Amino acid sequence: MPPLDFEETEFVEHEVDYLIVGAGSAGCVLANRLSADPRNAVMLLEAGGEDNNPWIHVPVGYFKTMHDPALDWCYRTEPDEGVAGRRIDWPRGKVLGGSSSLNGLLYVRGQREDYDRWAALGNRGWGYADVLPYFRKSEDQERGTNAWHGVGGPLKVSDLRLRRPIADHFIAAAQDIGIPLNQDYNGAVQEGVGYFQQTAFRGFRWSTAKGFLKPARKRSNLIVQTDAQVCRVLFEGRRAVGVEYRQGGVRKRSRARVEVILACGAIGSPQILQHSGIGPAPVLRNAGVPVLHELPGVGQNLQDHLQVRLVFRTRERTLNDEVNHPLRKAWIGLQYALWRTGPLTLAASQVAVFTRSNPDVDRPDIQFHMQPLSADKPGEGAHPFSAFTASVCQLRPYSRGSVEIRSADPLQYPAIHANYLSDARDHPVVTGGIRVGRRIAAAPSLAPHIVSEFVPGEQYRSDAELLDAARRFSQSIYHPAGTCKMGSDAMAVVDDRLRVRGLDALRVIDASIMPELVSGNTNAPVIMIAEKAADMILEDHAAHAATQRECMAEQA
């Protein structure tokens, strides 16, 4: 099989040391850290454009930016019998900052046990004690520094600027049923109920483009190219030496002297690998792509958090009333314009609950996102009545899906098979989560403020009925992960230093490397992964350079 290498007639646009593909949550971190040494020439390629849309920077702007094809890849899953044959929208950022420019701003790290589990699977250096310093390194925590949090990092983390009475009632009701109050779910323990923290600063979104990339762009050794969609990695033998990409309708190639790094997320990274001839041989052959390196795990092991929406009509006014009233809506805009406060500073949810679907579970296995408003679908208009939403997701689903290319056309979207609820072990966790949500709603602190359950509705009672409701009234929380998993087993794609197995000078650094999905939102863990990976890259390069110097000295 001839290598997919540079043709002599092809013009090489740039030649750098490190070529990073994808300027999202991981890519912006890597660009900053790798270019901090002026001796390293770094290039960052992003398929989307600059982050100059004003709605990106308003926290609640995700209602405007999600599903906008100028900023969002607008992926959709294949029809899935696990969710009643529906196709589920999967927004992913297509702009500098990636999904950190579109997401709900929630700062959640997951559980200590998640990372210890990664290490137990054979991934050295990925236990909680190993990764905590990198969470702290990235963070500029509004509350100050302690054993779990840092200050002075590029990522601003702050408390919410919006509180509503219905949210306080929800927190009190969770405590009524025995869920402890937890003011810091990213601290000593995750379990409990409390307000979310968010990646925002003084009323503005704080994406990785703003925190990590913007200060680095003034460096002469960093090249940032937007509207550059990478089609495949280029090789000389088994060594990655560059990438081919499309920019302005023109095919271009750039070269990497040291490494090519894919940071395109759980959909983009396996897609590019497969189009480069790296992946499951049957998938590649069916798509008409020559097999360069058979790696059966590429695109497999797909995991996501499926949220079941519980909506309750209330006697107490909620944000629905504010956004549906012209004068109150004008007041919302004025609050933000004058003081950077009010509903426009709203993260995707206000209240977090990490708890157990049943008392026999050894650690929290479900998460609630409570918000003082309701809609039929994220990004759509609020209901014309007072209501709140308390969606619940299974933190560590057993169900697995896949991402597989359809053809040799690198611009065609891959097939995304989420396979939600395909593993029967997920069913009692999901139905148990709905029951916990109903117990909170019926608790003394909240019940007097509720009129009725609007979604899914009180007619769903038995386990079978609740599972049917989960299939019908669920959406993704947009946490795809695992499709280039880290490990040493037959389905592992990268090793514990995130190098693609069996190839040289190629790494994957994003949510796709997670062997198992973390117990919570994924943005903070991806930033941590990139922070740790940047140190690994620099360490490996320094070790390689030292070895070369020794060899040269011996030859001399």
C-alpha positions in Angstrom: 0.0 0.0 0.0 1.7 3.3 -1.1 1.9 5.9 1.7 -0.4 8.9 1.7 2.5 11.3 1.5 3.4 14.6 -0.1 3.4 14.8 -3.9 6.4 16.7 -5.2 4.0 18.9 -7.2 2.0 19.9 -4.1 2.8 23.3 -2.6 3.4 23.2 1.1 1.7 26.2 2.7 3.5 26.1 6.0 6.1 24.0 7.8 6.1 24.1 11.6 7.1 21.9 14.5 3.6 21.2 15.9 0.5 21.2 13.7 -2.7 21.3 15.7 -6.0 20.4 14.0 -9.1 22.0 15.7 -9.2 25.2 17.7 -11.8 24.0 20.3 -11.6 23.4 24.0 -8.4 21.3 23.7 -6.8 22.9 20.6 -6.7 26.5 22.1 -5.1 25.2 25.2 -2.4 23.3 23.2 -1.7 26.3 21.0 -1.1 28.4 24.1 1.1 26.0 26.0 3.2 24.7 23.0 3.9 28.2 21.7 4.9 29.5 25.1 8.5 28.5 24.1 9.5 30.8 21.2 11.6 28.0 19.8 8.5 26.0 18.9 6.8 26.9 15.7 3.1 26.1 16.1 0.2 26.1 13.6 -3.5 25.9 14.6 -6.1 25.0 11.9 -9.8 25.6 12.5 -12.6 24.7 10.1 -14.8 27.5 11.4 -14.3 31.2 11.6 -13.3 33.9 14.1 -15.3 34.2 17.3 -16.6 37.6 16.5 -20.3 36.9 16.6 -21.5 39.0 19.6 -23.9 36.3 20.8 -20.9 34.0 21.5 -19.8 36.3 24.3 -23.2 36.8 26.0 -23.6 33.8 28.3 -27.2 33.0 27.3 -26.2 33.4 23.6 -26.1 29.6 23.2 -29.9 30.0 22.4 -28.8 31.9 19.3 -25.6 30.2 18.3 -26.6 26.6 18.6 -28.1 25.3 15.4 -26.6 28.2 13.4 -24.6 26.5 10.6 -22.2 29.4 10.5 -21.0 28.5 14.1 -22.3 24.9 14.6 -21.5 21.7 12.8 -25.2 20.9 13.3 -24.6 17.1 13.5 -27.6 14.7 13.9 -27.5 11.1 15.0 -28.9 8.4 12.8 -32.5 7.3 13.7 -32.2 5.5 17.0 -34.7 3.0 18.3 -33.5 3.7 21.8 -35.1 7.1 21.6 -38.3 6.1 19.8 -36.7 6.2 16.3 -35.8 9.9 16.6 -32.7 11.6 15.3 -31.1 13.7 18.0 -29.4 17.0 17.4 -25.7 17.2 18.4 -24.4 20.8 18.3 -20.6 21.1 18.1 -18.8 24.3 17.8 -17.4 25.3 14.4 -15.6 28.5 15.4 -12.6 29.5 17.4 -13.1 28.1 20.9 -15.1 25.2 19.5 -17.9 24.0 21.7 -16.5 26.2 24.6 -17.9 29.1 22.5 -21.4 27.5 22.2 -21.8 25.4 25.3 -23.8 26.1 28.5 -20.8 27.4 30.4 -21.1 24.8 33.2 -17.8 24.0 35.0 -17.9 20.4 36.2 -14.9 18.1 36.6 -16.5 14.7 37.4 -15.7 12.4 40.2 -12.4 11.4 41.7 -13.3 7.8 41.0 -13.6 8.5 37.2 -9.9 9.2 36.9 -8.8 6.5 39.3 -10.8 4.2 37.1 -8.9 5.4 34.0 -5.7 4.6 35.7 -7.0 1.2 36.8 -7.6 0.4 33.2 -3.9 0.7 32.6 -3.5 4.3 31.8 -0.5 5.4 33.9 -0.6 9.0 35.1 -4.3 9.5 34.8 -5.5 8.9 38.3 -7.2 11.7 40.2 -4.0 12.7 42.1 -2.3 13.0 38.7 -4.9 15.2 37.0 -5.9 17.5 39.9 -2.8 19.7 39.4 -3.9 20.3 35.8 -7.4 21.3 36.8 -5.9 23.8 39.2 -3.3 25.0 36.7 -5.9 26.0 34.1 -8.2 27.7 36.6 -8.7 31.2 37.8 -11.3 30.5 40.5 -13.4 33.4 41.6 -13.6 32.0 45.1 -9.8 31.8 45.6 -7.3 29.0 45.9 -7.5 25.9 48.1 -6.5 22.2 47.8 -8.9 21.7 44.9 -8.8 25.0 43.1 -6.3 27.4 41.6 -6.1 31.1 40.7 -4.2 32.9 38.0 -4.8 30.3 35.3 -6.2 31.3 31.9 -9.7 29.9 32.5 -12.1 32.1 34.5 -14.5 30.2 36.8 -17.2 32.2 38.6 -20.4 31.9 40.5 -23.7 32.5 38.8 -25.0 36.1 38.6 -28.6 35.0 38.5 -30.8 33.5 41.3 -34.5 32.8 41.2 -36.8 31.7 44.1 -37.9 28.6 42.4 -34.3 27.5 42.2 -33.9 28.1 46.0 -37.0 26.0 46.6 -35.6 23.2 44.5 -32.4 23.2 46.5 -34.3 23.0 49.7 -36.5 20.2 48.4 -33.5 18.1 47.4 -32.3 18.5 51.0 -35.8 17.5 52.2 -35.3 14.1 50.6 -31.9 13.6 52.1 -29.5 15.0 49.4 -26.9 17.0 51.2 -26.1 20.7 50.4 -22.8 20.9 48.5 -21.4 24.4 47.8 -18.5 22.9 45.8 -19.2 19.8 43.7 -15.7 20.1 42.3 -14.1 19.9 45.7 -13.7 17.1 48.2 -16.9 15.3 47.2 -19.2 15.7 44.3 -22.4 14.4 45.8 -25.1 16.9 46.8 -27.1 19.9 45.6 -26.0 23.4 45.0 -25.6 26.1 42.4 -23.5 25.5 39.3 -20.3 27.4 38.6 -19.6 28.7 35.1 -16.8 29.6 32.8 -17.7 33.3 32.7 -16.1 36.6 33.9 -18.0 39.8 34.7 -21.0 38.8 32.7 -19.1 37.5 29.6 -18.5 33.9 28.4 -15.0 32.8 28.9 -14.2 30.3 26.1 -10.8 28.7 25.6 -10.4 31.0 22.6 -10.7 34.0 24.9 -8.7 32.5 27.8 -6.0 30.6 26.1 -5.8 31.5 22.4 -6.3 35.3 22.4 -3.2 36.1 24.6 -1.1 33.7 22.6 -2.0 35.1 19.1 0.5 37.9 19.5 3.3 35.4 19.5 5.2 35.4 16.2 5.8 31.6 16.5 2.0 30.8 16.4 0.1 30.7 13.1 -3.7 30.5 13.3 -5.7 29.6 10.2 -9.5 29.8 10.2 -12.0 28.4 7.6 -9.5 25.5 7.1 -11.2 22.1 7.1 -8.7 19.3 7.5 -9.4 16.3 5.3 -6.7 13.8 6.1 -3.4 13.3 7.8 -0.4 12.8 5.5 2.3 10.2 6.1 5.8 9.2 5.1 5.8 5.6 5.9 4.2 5.3 9.3 5.2 8.8 10.4 2.6 11.6 10.3 4.2 14.5 8.5 1.4 17.0 7.8 -2.2 17.4 6.8 -4.3 18.2 3.8 -7.0 20.8 4.2 -9.5 22.9 2.3 -9.5 26.7 2.6 -11.5 29.0 0.4 -12.2 26.2 -1.9 -8.5 25.5 -2.4 -6.7 22.3 -1.4 -3.7 23.0 0.7 -1.0 21.1 2.6 1.1 22.0 5.6 3.9 20.1 7.2 4.8 19.2 10.8 8.5 18.6 11.7 7.7 17.1 15.1 4.0 16.1 15.5 0.5 16.3 14.1 -2.1 16.7 16.8 -5.8 16.0 16.3 -8.1 18.0 18.6 -11.3 17.8 16.7 -13.5 16.1 19.3 -15.3 12.8 19.5 -16.8 13.2 16.0 -14.1 15.1 14.1 -11.0 13.2 15.2 -12.2 9.7 14.3 -13.6 11.0 11.1 -10.2 12.5 10.0 -8.4 9.3 11.1 -10.7 7.2 9.1 -10.3 9.4 6.0 -6.6 9.1 6.5 -6.8 5.3 6.2 -6.7 4.6 9.9 -9.5 2.7 11.5 -11.6 -0.5 11.2 -10.8 -2.1 7.9 -14.4 -3.0 7.0 -15.5 0.6 7.6 -12.7 2.0 5.5 -13.3 -0.4 2.6 -17.0 0.2 2.6 -16.3 3.9 2.3 -13.7 3.4 -0.5 -10.7 4.5 1.6 -7.5 2.5 1.3 -6.4 1.0 4.6 -3.1 2.5 5.8 -3.2 1.2 9.3 -5.9 -1.0 10.7 -7.0 0.2 14.1 -10.4 -1.3 14.9 -11.3 1.1 17.8 -11.3 4.3 15.8 -14.9 5.6 15.9 -16.1 2.9 18.3 -16.8 3.2 22.1 -19.0 6.3 21.5 -20.7 7.5 24.7 -23.0 10.4 25.6 -25.1 11.8 28.4 -28.8 11.4 27.5 -31.0 13.7 29.6 -34.7 13.0 30.3 -36.6 16.3 30.7 -38.9 16.8 33.6 -41.0 20.0 33.3 -43.3 21.2 36.1 -45.8 24.0 35.8 -45.6 26.4 38.7 -47.6 28.9 40.7 -44.4 30.9 41.2 -43.3 33.0 38.3 -40.2 31.8 36.4 -38.1 33.1 33.6 -40.8 32.0 31.2 -42.8 34.9 32.4 -39.9 37.3 32.0 -38.9 36.4 28.4 -42.5 36.3 27.2 -43.4 39.8 28.5 -42.3 42.7 26.3 -41.5 45.1 29.1 -39.8 42.5 31.3 -37.8 41.3 28.2 -36.7 44.9 27.7 -35.6 45.1 31.3 -33.6 41.9 30.9 -31.6 43.7 28.1 -31.2 46.8 30.2 -29.8 44.8 33.1 -27.2 43.3 31.0 -26.2 46.4 29.1 -25.8 48.5 32.3 -24.6 46.0 34.9 -23.8 42.7 33.2 -26.4 41.0 35.4 -29.8 39.4 34.9 -31.0 36.5 32.8 -28.6 37.2 29.9 -25.8 36.0 32.2 -27.6 32.6 32.6 -25.7 29.4 32.2 -27.5 26.4 30.7 -28.7 25.5 34.2 -28.7 27.0 37.6 -28.8 24.1 40.1 -26.8 20.9 40.0 -27.7 17.7 41.8 -25.4 14.7 41.9 -27.1 11.8 43.6 -27.9 8.1 43.4 -30.7 6.5 41.4 -31.2 4.1 44.3 -29.7 3.7 47.8 -27.6 0.6 46.8 -25.4 2.6 44.4 -21.9 3.2 45.8 -21.5 6.7 44.3 -23.7 9.3 42.5 -24.8 7.9 39.1 -27.3 10.6 38.1 -27.1 14.3 37.6 -29.9 16.9 37.5 -29.7 20.2 35.6 -32.4 22.5 37.0 -33.2 25.7 35.2 -36.0 28.2 36.1 -37.5 28.1 32.6 -38.9 25.5 30.1 -39.1 24.9 26.4 -39.9 22.0 24.1 -36.3 21.8 23.0 -33.0 23.5 23.9 -32.6 26.7 21.9 -36.4 27.1 21.2 -38.7 29.7 22.8 -39.9 29.4 26.3 -43.4 27.9 27.1 -46.2 30.5 27.5 -46.7 29.6 31.2 -44.7 29.5 34.4 -42.6 26.4 34.7 -39.1 25.0 35.4 -37.1 22.1 34.0 -35.2 19.5 35.9 -33.6 17.2 33.4 -31.8 14.1 34.7 -29.0 12.1 33.0 -27.2 8.9 33.8 -23.6 9.8 34.5 -21.9 6.6 33.4 -24.0 4.9 30.7 -23.2 1.4 29.6 -24.6 1.9 26.0 -22.0 2.4 23.3 -22.3 3.7 19.8 -20.0 4.6 16.8 -18.9 7.2 14.4 -18.2 5.9 10.9 -17.5 7.6 7.6 -19.9 6.9 4.8 -17.7 7.5 1.7 -14.3 8.7 0.6 -15.6 12.3 0.5 -13.9 14.0 3.6 -16.6 16.8 3.6 -19.5 14.4 4.0 -20.7 14.0 7.6 -20.1 10.6 9.2 -22.9 8.3 10.4 -23.4 8.8 14.2 -25.0 5.8 15.9 -25.6 6.9 19.5 -27.3 3.6 20.4 -29.0 5.3 23.4 -30.4 2.9 26.0 -29.3 -0.1 24.0 -27.8 -1.7 27.1 -30.4 -2.9 29.5 -28.2 -2.0 32.5 -29.0 1.7 31.7 -32.8 1.2 32.1 -33.2 1.1 35.9 -30.8 4.1 36.3 -32.9 6.2 33.9 -36.2 5.3 35.4 -34.8 5.7 38.9 -33.6 9.2 38.0 -37.2 10.1 37.0 -38.5 8.9 40.3 -35.9 10.9 42.2 -36.9 14.0 40.3 -40.6 13.4 41.2 -39.6 12.9 44.9 -37.9 16.3 44.8 -41.0 17.9 43.3 -43.2 16.3 45.9 -41.0 17.5 48.9 -42.4 20.1 51.3 -40.2 22.9 50.2 -41.2 22.7 46.5 -44.6 21.0 46.3 -46.7 24.1 47.2 -45.2 26.0 44.3 -46.0 23.3 41.7 -49.3 23.1 39.7 -48.6 19.8 37.8 -46.1 17.7 36.0 -46.1 18.8 32.4 -43.5 16.5 30.9 -43.5 13.6 30.8 -46.8 13.6 32.7 -48.3 11.8 35.6 -49.8 9.1 33.4 -46.3 7.5 33.2 -46.0 5.5 36.3 -44.6 1.9 35.9 -41.0 1.1 35.1 -42.0 0.2 31.5 -44.0 3.5 31.2 -41.1 5.5 32.6 -38.7 3.9 30.2 -41.0 4.7 27.3 -41.1 8.3 28.6 -37.3 8.4 28.6 -37.3 7.3 25.0 -39.8 10.0 24.0 -38.8 13.0 26.1 -35.0 13.0 26.1 -32.3 15.0 24.4 -28.5 14.9 24.4 -26.6 17.1 26.9 -24.0 17.2 24.1 -21.2 15.3 25.8 -20.0 12.8 23.1 -16.8 11.1 24.1 -14.7 7.9 23.8 -14.3 7.3 20.0 -10.4 7.3 20.1 -10.1 5.8 23.6 -6.9 5.7 25.6 -5.7 2.3 26.7 -3.7 -0.8 25.8 -6.5 -3.3 24.8 -7.3 -4.3 21.3 -9.8 -1.5 20.9 -7.6 1.3 22.2 -6.6 4.0 19.7 -4.1 6.0 21.7 -1.7 5.0 24.5 -1.5 6.8 27.9 0.6 9.5 26.3 -2.2 10.0 23.7 0.0 8.8 20.8 -1.9 6.9 18.1 -1.0 3.3 18.5 1.2 1.8 15.8 2.1 5.2 14.2 4.6 7.9 14.8 4.3 11.6 15.4 0.5 11.6 15.7 -1.6 12.2 18.8 -5.3 12.7 19.6 -6.1 15.1 22.4 -9.8 15.8 23.1 -12.9 14.1 24.6 -12.5 11.2 22.2 -9.6 9.8 24.3 -11.8 9.2 27.3 -11.9 5.4 27.9 -15.1 6.0 29.9 -17.2 9.1 30.1 -16.7 11.2 33.2 -19.5 11.8 35.7 -20.5 15.2 34.6 -20.1 17.9 32.0 -17.1 17.4 29.7 -15.6 20.9 29.0 -13.5 21.2 32.1 -12.1 17.6 31.7 -11.2 18.3 28.1 -9.3 21.4 29.1 -7.5 19.3 31.8 -6.6 16.7 29.2 -5.1 19.3 26.9 -3.1 20.8 29.8 -1.6 17.5 30.8 -1.0 16.5 27.1 0.9 19.7 26.4 3.3 18.8 29.2 3.6 15.2 27.9 4.4 16.5 24.4 7.1 18.9 25.6 8.6 16.2 27.9 8.7 13.7 25.0 10.2 16.2 22.6 12.9 17.2 25.2 13.8 13.5 25.8 14.0 12.9 22.0 16.2 15.9 21.5 18.5 14.8 24.4 18.8 11.4 22.8 19.7 12.9 19.5 22.4 15.1 21.1 23.9 12.1 22.8 24.0 10.2 19.5 25.6 13.1 17.7 28.2 13.4 20.5 29.0 9.7 20.2 29.4 9.9 16.5 31.7 12.9 16.9 
